[in-house]
């Protein structure tokens, strides 16, 4: 998959690493306030309790968390892929 940098769709000043499938790249700084909403479900709270660096690096992880915040639930596939990506990121960091 092709990766390149593009300016943030909202602020137009920060660069975001995107893939060819990303429609509207948004930087972490523009989404930070939306992501810091407290999650009440204990199971989901534990799942979303990952280092902030992971959210900064991955637009995908941010979109999954924002979907949960907006809609209050996630599909089994979304949860599976979220966990898979987090595991891969942990392996590359260590």
JOJO-V896534 format. One line per field, one symbol per residue. ss: DSSP state (h for helix, s for strand, l for the rest). psi: psi as a letter, one per 40 degrees, with the letter a starting at -180 (. if undefined). burial: # if it has 24 or more other ideal C-beta (glycine too) atoms within 12 Angstrom, else .. Layout:
ss: ???
psi: ???
burial: ???
This chain:
ss: llssssslllllllsssssllllllllhhhhhhhhllllllhhhhhhhlllhhhhhhlhhhhhhhhhhhhhllllhhhhhhhhhhhhhhhhhhl
psi: hhhiiiihdddediihhiieehdghhidddeddddfhhhdhddddddegiiddddddhddddddddddddeeiiidddddddddddddddddd.
burial: ...............#.#......####.##...#........#..##.#...##..############....#.......##.##........
